[in-house]
Every structure is written in C-alpha cells, then in structure tokens.
Amino acid sequence: MSRIDAYSGASIFDGEQRREGAVLLVQNGQVLGVVPEAGIPPDCTQHILDGGLLAPGFVDLQVNGGGGVLFNEHPDVEAIATICAAHAPFGTTALLPTLITDTPEIRDAALQAGIAAARAEQPGFLGLHLEGPHLSVARKGAHDPALIRPMNDTDLTCIKQARQSLPFLMTTVAPESVTNAQIAALSSAGILVSLGHTEASFDTAAAAAIAGAGAVTHLFNAMSPLGHREPGLVGAALHTESLSVGLIADGIHVHPAAISIALAAKRGPGRIFLITDAMSTIGTDLQSFSLNGRTIRREGGRLVLEDGTLAGADLDMISAVRFMVHTVGVELDEALRMASLYPAACLGADTLHGHLKPGAAADMIHLDEALDIRSVWLRGRPLD
C-alpha cells in the first residue's frame, strides 16, 4: 500500500469551510479527507506546518501566457508546460492556456498542442480557452480586428471535435459573430461558452444564456455596459442566475467599488470568480512582448498597446486574492472560493479541483498570515 501523507499545524480550508485542529490526509495524489488530530493513521508520514492556512490550489480559466511565453506566439506543448510552471508558484495549480484571436492555422496548432498536453498529463493543465476570433470588432479590446470573424461550420466542427480529446474546453464568443444554434451545439458538445467582447443587448445575452452560454468573460471589460434602460451584457451577467462571471481583480481593469456592487448584485447559483488574464510577463522581468505583430508594453502594473489599450493583465492569482481581501474587503474564505471552487464549478471541473474534499486532486497551497505563499503541492507533490 502506498504511503499516506498527513498535513497538520495549519488551519485547513477545504473549499467551503475552515477546520481548526485538523489534519489533511493525502494518498496517491488524492485527498483522503480531513480528520481530527486524534484520527491520524499510525503509519502515515507527518508534515507539520508552522501555522498559516492550507487551502485548495487556484483554478484560472483565462491565462494567455507566463514565464516569458505567450500562447499565441508559441502554440505548442512546450509553451503550455512553461505557462503552467510559471503560474504554479503563485498558487495556480490548474489553468486553461488561452488563445487570443488568431488565424485558423494558429488555432488548430493550439488545439493539437492542448490535446498532446492532455495525453502527456502535463501538471497544471486543465484544458484550453479560445478567446475569439468570433467576437465584435466594436468591442475588440486588444484583439486584432483583421482576424475577428463570424463562426462558420468548419469552425464549429473543429472545436467540437477537439473537445473530444481535451479534459475541458472553453470559448469566448460574441452573439454578433455566432448564432444561438451554434451556442447550443457547442454547449451540447461539452464546451463552456462564455460571452465577451460584445455589444450585445440584455435580451440578446439572455437568449444566448438560454441557448447554452454558461459564463461571461472579464466582467465590465470589452462589453456593453449597464444602463438604466438597456442593462447590456453587464446587466445580463449579474441578473441571469445561470451565468458565472469572470473578473480581473487588479484595480486597473475594474474599480473596487464596481467590484463590490457586482458582488452585491449577482444572482446565483452562478458566481463571480477570479481570472488573471495574465500575459507572458508573469514570473519574469519582461518589459515588452509581441501579440499578432504588435508590441505590448509593461508599464506600472499595466500591459498596453501603443495606443494605450489594455492588453491582458500583469496579474497572478494570489495577488488577485490579496486585492479582493485588502482593497475590496471580501472575507478571505470567500476570496479563496472565488479563486478555486467557483471557477472549477463553472467549468464543471469541481469533481477534482477547487476543494480539498475526499477524492479531490491534492492540489494545495500553504498561506501565511500576510497571504504570502509558503508552499505549493500539485497532486500531492511539493513544488520545487
């Protein structure tokens, strides 16, 4: 029988509630359970932590790059491995490498790279996120308008077929560039459809949700705003119970007051969850990089095109959690849920991810009182 590892000496947050004076048991990379200290098996290997909090690893559904690599520029298995490795020290133990609007050839290469990463069981790899190219030019953000286009039958077939070989697949689309029948077909194929980069009205977005869209991409950014006569996608995101909503919590993309208002207004069971929208700068001192032949500069916490347009975020997930706690005033356990349980549930990955209940992957982080990361484990193995 393989050994059992017992982690004690810290408070344990299992994804829903906090346990004091308890022990987390792990075997074969999976959580066995949380037991009282008196329930530690006699032959286990004990790991005594020096206080702090043991919590589930973070789940990030929108990661464009990291470690000096942008997925669009290097749509291959090596890039996926680099991106996953770059985000792990910041507590992200499961992520979706995200392809920004690009050519069909780059998309196909990215899908094949994701399939290969899944077969290789790349640590930290959860699946892929295709953000575009089926968006609205009017709300393009940093996406190249020359590459934005409607979805056709070939696109639909390609994405549906890729899903069969990927653990999870998410795609951001605008109702201007897809039909509700296409949204329904994607959803029926097990793909998480997220609405974003769109001028869609409230009614149009609500109809897309009925058709099968399950999420909204980076709330407030690159979407029709909340108005008192036309609530837009922001209104639909907060009012529609079935929609879960991604949020970039860096104090640059969304004002803290707007975040607080959104949290108070959101109707469930859909939840607001944290994303980083991180680019290649994470884990590096890079000051500039390229996307679709355009230079993006790193300036004072921002990533911008030459015209000042925000282009992704210079953000890691533990920094987003700290921002939610220290600036927005969200209770720590809820901020941790927003970074782990809620995104996992949105994707349908919460059988294994986002919590530390029996049967979950032993993806864990150890936080100190300052919310600095002391240790990270992926499938029970400590990060080097």
N, C-alpha and C positions, 0 to 999 in steps of 0.2 A: 504494500500500500504506500502511495506517495505521502510525503510529509504534509502536516498541517501547520501553517504559519498563523500565529496569534499576535495581533497588534493591540497593545494596551497603553495606558499612560496619557491618552488624549481623549477629549470629548469626541464622540462619534456622531456625525450627521449622516443618516442613511439615505438622504434624498428627500425625506418627508419630515422626519423629526430627529431631535438631538437626543443622544443617550449619554448619560454620565456613569462613570464607574463600570464601563462595559468593555468587552473585548470583541474585536472583529476577527473572524476565522476565515482563512483562505486556503484553498487546496486546488491544485491543477489549474491555477489562473482564474478560478471562480470563487465567488463569495459563498461560504457555507452558511453564515449567519452572524448575528450579533448576540452574544451571550453575556450573562453576569460573570464577573471575575472568578467566582467560585466554579463556573462551568467550563473552565479551560481544560481541554483534554490532556491527560498526563504526559503523552509522548510528543506533544507539539513543540515547534520551535518558536520561542517567545521573542517578540520585538517590543521593547519598552520605549515608548516615545516620551519626549520631555515636554509634556503639556501641549497646548495648542488644540487644533481641531483636525480630525481625519474626515475627509469628505469625498464624494464621488468626483472623478475627473470630469473636466468640462467637455461639452459637446458643441462644436462650432459648425454651423451649416453654411457658412459663407467665408471661404478662405482662398483668396486669389493667389497668395504666394507666401514666401518666408525663406529665411536662410539665404537670401540673395537671388532667389529663383522666383520668377513669375510663371504661372502655369501656361499662360498664353504663349509665352516665348519659348517654353520648353515642355510641350505636351507629351511627356514620356514618363516611364516608371521611375527613373532616377529622380526626376523633379518631384514626383509625388512623395518619394521617400525623404527627400530633403525638406519639403514643406512640413510633413508630419513631424520630423525630428526637430525642426526649428520651433514649432509651437508647443511641443511637449514640456519643455522646462517652464513654460508659463501656465501649465496646468491643463492644457487641452490634450486629452487622451483619445479623442475620436473626432474626426473632422471630414468635411466634404471639400476636397480641392475644387475650386470654382473657375470655370472658363468664362471669361467675359466675351461679349460679342466678337465673333471672328468669322473666318471663311469656313465653308463646309469641310474643306480638307483638314483644317486645324481641329475642328470639332470631331471629325472622325478619328484623328490621331489621339485626341484626348480620351475619347470613349475607349479606344483599344488599350491605351495606357491604363485606364481605370480597371478594365477587365483583367489585364495582366497583374496589376497590383492586388486585385482581389484574389486571384489564383495563388499569388505568392504569399498571401496572408500578411501583407505589409502592416506592421504595427501602426496603429493610429488611423488607418484608412477605413472610412466608413462608407464611401461611395463618392458620387460626383454631383456637382451642381452646375448646370448650364444656365448662366445668366445672359439670356439673349441667344440668338440675334433677333428674336421675334418680339420686338419692343416698339415703342413710339419714338419717332425722331424728335417730337416736340418735348419729350422728357428724357432725352438721351443721356444726360449727365456726361460722364467721361467715355461713354461708348461711341465708337466711330460711326457716324451717321451713314457713311458709304457702305457699311456692312450690315446695317439693320434692314430686315426684310420680312414679309409675311411668311408664315409656315405653310409649306406645301406637303403633298402626300409623301414625297421622298423623305422629307424631314421627319414627318410623323412616324413613318415605318422604321427609319434609322434609330430614332430614340426609343421606340417601343422594343425593338429587337435588342438594343444594348442593355435595357433594363433586365432582361432575362439572365444576363451574366454578371450583373452588379448587385451587391448587397442592397444598396439604396441609390435612387436617382431622383434628383430634384431639378426643376427647371423654372426659371422666372420668365414670364411672358406678359405681354400687354394685350388686352382684349382687342385693341386696334389691329393686331397682327395675327391673331388666332381666332378661330370660331369656337363657340361653346361646344360644338360637336367634337372638335379636336381636343378641347379641355377634357371632355368626358372620356374620350378614347385614351388619353394619357393617364388619367386617374384610374381608369379601369385596368390599365396595364401595370398598376402599382407604382406610378410615378407621382411624386409630390409636386403639384402645380402651384406655383406662387405668383401672385400678381404684383407687378412692379414696373417702373419706368413707363408710366401710362398717364394719359389724361382722362381715363375712364370716369364716367359719372357714377354716382352712388348706385343707381339702378343697374347699370351695366356691370359693375363689380359684384353686386348682389346676385345677379343672374349667373355670373361666372362661378360664384361660390356654389350655387345650386347645381351647376353643371359638374362640379367636382374639384374646383380650386380649393386648396386647404390652407394656404398661407399668404402672407403679404411680405414683400421684400423691403428691408430697411425703411421702416415707418417714417413718414414725413418727407423723406428724401426722394426726389425724382417721381413725384406723383401728384395727382390733383388734390388740392388742399381742402380742409374742412371749411365750408361756408354755411351760412345760416339758411340759405335757400337751396344750395347744392352741396351736400356733405362730401362729395367726392370719394376718392379711394380711402382717404384718411378716415372719413366718417364710416364708410363700409367696414374698414378693418376693425374699428372699435365697437361698432354696433352689431356686426354679424357674429353670432355665437360660435359658428363652426370654424371661423378663421383664426389661426395662430399668426403671430406677428413678430417679425424680426426687428431688432432695434440696435443701432450703433451708439453705444454709451461712452462717448469720448469728450463730451462737452463742446464739440465742434460741429458735428452733424445735426445735433438736436439740443435745444436749450433745456437745462434741468427742469424748468417749470413746465415745459411741454411734455417732458417725460412723466412728471408727476400727474399732470392732467390726464395723459393717456392711460396710466396705470389705474387711476380712479374711474375712468370711463369704460374700460374694456369689459365687455360682456363675455362670459365663459360659456362652454368649457374651454374654448380657445384661449391661449395665454400669450402674453408678450414675453419673448425670450431674447437673450443677448446674442449678437453676432459681432465678429470683429471687422468683416470686410477687409481683412488685412492684405497688404501687398508684400512685395519681396523684401521690404526693409526689416521685417521682424527678425530679431536676433542678429542684426548686422549694424554697421555704421554707414551704410549706403546713403548717399545724398541725392542720387537721381537714378532713374532707370527708364526703360522704354516699354511702351504698350502700343501695338499696331503702328510702329514707326514714329510715335510721338513721345517726347520727353516729359516725364513726370518728376517734379522736384519735391524734396522733403524740406519743409520749412516750418519750424516752430510747432511741431506736432501735426502739421497738415501735410497732405500729399496733393499737389495741384498741377494741372496742365499749365501751359504758358499763359493762357487767358485767365488763370485763377480758379478755374472749375475744380472742385474737389474730385479726386480720382482715387477712390478707395480710402482706406484708413491706415494710419500708423498706430495700430492698436493691438494689444494682446488681451487675452480673456481675463487674466487676473486683474489687469488694470481697469477693465470694464466693470468687474465686480467691485473693486475699491471705489470707483466713481459712483456706482449706484448706492453704496453704503455711506460714503463720506460726504458726497455732494448732493445726491438726490434724497438721501435719508431713508432708503429702503432697509428694512431689517436684514441682517446678514443671511439668515437661513433662506429667506425669500430670494435674495440676490444670487445665492448659490443654486437655488432651484432654476432661476432664470438662465443660468449658465450651464445647467446639466440636465435636470429632469424635464423641463419644459421643451427644449429643442429636441431631445430624444423622443419625447411623446409625440411631438408634431410630425416627426419623420416616420414614426412607427418603429423606432429602434429601442424603445424603453423596456423590452424584454431583457436585454443585456446591458444597456447603457443608461446613465443618468441617475443611478441609485446604487446602494450597497446592500440590497436585499438578497436573500438566498437565490442562487442561480445566476446572479449578475456577473459580468466580467469584473475581475478585480483590478479595475482602473481607479486609482485613488490618488489623492493629494493630501499632504500634511501642511497645514497653515499655522503660522504663529499668531500671536496677538495683534501684530501690526498688519496682518493679512499678507505677509510675505510667504512665498512657497519654500518650505524646508525640504520636502521630498516629493517625488512622483513615482508611481508604480503603474506599469502597463501590463495587464494580465498577470498581476502578482509579481512582476519582475521590476526591481528598482531601476530607475533611470540612471545611467552612468553620470 
